[in-house]
């Protein structure tokens, strides 16, 4: 959940639809059991207050089951960051038009960003907005159902089931057991990596695949 008002909310993941509810003082995203990846973006100006001669953005993120998070906040065009104006400290980034802040690994924290309008800029904050993007890999401890298998082919499910049972296995050994070519197994492992289900480690002429 996120405290504050927002608009142009977009939420999606690669397995199933998410339910996004705008409550009185918060945006709440309901993540179903089995969801591995979450992408959320929105724009806001109501979370911005006056700070000295500039502005201050403040909100609170609560992502209790997020194992990895990547958070991007983009300022309106024509604005810059105050020195030491980002709490917690993040990485300053730019896309050539807007300045932003990037955090990694924040799950449950207030976010404060203080910024000001550049001299000569005619952009008014009322007509502009901050864009906040949250990308998270959700770790669901309970896997009693198989909803997280939705979206995988039968061959991909075979690999998943083998990895779930053994936890760690060499890729070439799994290829022989399942009768898959190296190219096919490589494609499947790559997809599972992208979904956050496995980790891959190079060992000799093959890979060691570890189920997360």
N, C-alpha and C positions, 0 to 999 in steps of 0.2 A: 504494500500500500504506500501511497505518497500523500503527504498533507498539502492541501491547497487546491485552488481552482485551476483548471486547464482546459484547452480546447484542441481541436484537430488531433484527437487521440487515435493512435494506431497501435494495435497489438496483434501479434501473430506468433505462431511457432510452426515447426516443420511437421508436426504429427497430427494435431487436432486443434479445433478452434478454442479460443480462450473467452471467458466471460469477463467483460470489463464493466464495472459499475461505478458511476459517479455519485458518491454520497455527499452529504452536506459539506463536510470539510476535508474530503479525501477522495482519491481515486483508488479503487481496489480492483486488483486483477486476481481472479480465481484460477489457480493452476491445478489442473486435474492430475490425479495419480498417474504416473508414467510420463508426464511431460518432461522433456530433457532440456529444451531450449526455449527461451522467451525473449521476444524483442518488443520493446515498448517505446513509443515516441509521442511527444505532445509539445504544444506551444503554450506559453503563459506570459501574462504581464501582471496578473493580480498578485503574484508572489513577490513582486518587486516593491521595495520601500525606498524612501529618501535616505541617503547616507552622505553626510557632509555636502559636498557640491555634486555628488553623483548619486548612484543607485546601489541598492543591496538586494540580492536575490537570496531567499532563505526558504528551505523546505526540509522535510525529514523523510528519509527513505527507510522502509521496513521490508526487508527481503529475507525472512527467517530461514528459508531452505536453499538459498543461493550458494553454490559452491564457488563459482567464479562470476564476477560481475565486471562489466565494462560500461562506464557512464561517461557520456559526452554532453557538455552543455555549451551551446553556441550563443554568443551575445548578438544583439541586433547589429546591423551594419552601422558603422560610424562610431562604435564604442570600443573602449580598451579597458584592461584590467588595472586596478590599483596595485601598487607594489605590496606584497604580502596580503593581498586581498582575497585569497582563496583558502578556505578552511573546510575539510582537511586539505593539506597541500596536494596539488595535482600538477599535471603536465600541461603547459600552455601550448596550444595548437592553432593552426589557421588553415583555411581552405582557399586563401587568396582574396576572399571578400569579407569574411567574418572571423573574429578571434574566438577561440573556445578553450574549454578546460576538459582534460581527460583524467578520469580516475579508474584504477583497476583494483578489484578485490574489496570494494566497499559493499557491505551488506546491510548494515543497520546503523545509520549515522545521519546527523544533520549535515546539510550542505550549505555553505555560505560563499557567495561570490559577490565581490564589491567592484563596481565598474563605473566609468564616467564617459561622457560624450566627448569625442575628439574635437578640437578647435576647428571650426570651419565646416563641421558636419551639419547637414540640415535635416538629418533623420530624427524624427520625434519618437520617443519611446511608446507613446500612445499608439502610433501607427506601426510599430515594430513589435517584435516579441522574441523572447528567449526560446530556444529549441532545446529540449532535454531528451536525450536518447539513452535508454537503458537496455543493455543486452546482458542477459544472464543465462548461465547454465544451471539448471535446477537439479539438485540431487535429491531424489525421492527415496527415502530409506525403505519404505514399504513397497514391495513389488509382488504382492500376493496375487494381483491380477496381471494379465498380459496386455494391458492397454498400450504399453509402450512399444509393442511389436507392430502396431498399426503403421502402415506405410512401408513395411519391409516386404521383399519378395520371399518366396518359400526357401530359396537357396540362402538368402541372407539370414533368415530365421534359423536355418540349420547351423550356421556359423555361430550365431548368438547363443543358441542352446548349448553348443559344445563349449564355448568360452565360459558361460555361466557355470557349467558343471566343473570345469577344470581350473578356472581362474587364470591360469597362465599356460600358454602352449606355443610351440614354434610353428611358424606359418607353413613351412614346407611339409611338416608332419600332418598338419590339418588338411593341406591340399591333397595328400595321398589318401587320407582316410575318407574324405568326402568326394574324391574323384574330380576335383576342380582343377582347372589349369592355373598356372601362376598368375596370368593376367587377370583372370576372373577373381581369384582370391584377393589380389592386390586392390581391385576396384571395390570389393566388399569391405575390406579392412579400412580403406580410405573413407568410405561412407560412414562406417561405425566410429571412426576417429572424429569426423566432422560432427557427428551427433553427440559426442562426448561419452560414448559407451566404453571405449577401449583406449589403451595407450600402447604405442608401438616403440620397440627398442631394437636397433640393429645389432645382430649378433652373428659374426662371420658372414656367410652367404645368404642368410635368411633373417627373418625378424622374429622377435619374441613379442607375442601379443598378450596383453594383460587386461582382463575384464575389470572394469571399475566397480 
